[in-house]
Amino acid sequence: MVALSVFILVVFSIGFPVKLGKLVDAEVPHPMSPDDPENPVFNKPNDPLHGKPVIFNDEGKLVEYTDRIFLIEVDKNPHTPYAYLFKGFEMKWAKVCMLLTTVAALAAYCY
């Protein structure tokens, strides 16, 4: 019985937040990586966007992926159930804030 209790505790304490984190991370808008061979400026070292994360905007133009573009991409996907977790945050803080919210919710559930 103790083994079952430990197993359940580990699954809910570690497994659940990790799985939830992966689900939310899949919904966060991601740019094309500078190291991605499919990035249009990957083999163009003289291009001003070379070495920067990029994304195609609504007009089809390649632009640098900044915090402003990140927030625009979040606003374009209101159907995402996790958008409220990273809406209003900068790109680098979106995942941190999402994880803190998950931990706080789990702590409130456990206590």
Summary of the structure (lengths in Angstrom):
residues: 111
radius of gyration: 18.6
end to end distance: 21.8
largest distance: 64.9
contacts: 251
relative contact order: 0.14
helix: 54%
strand: 6%
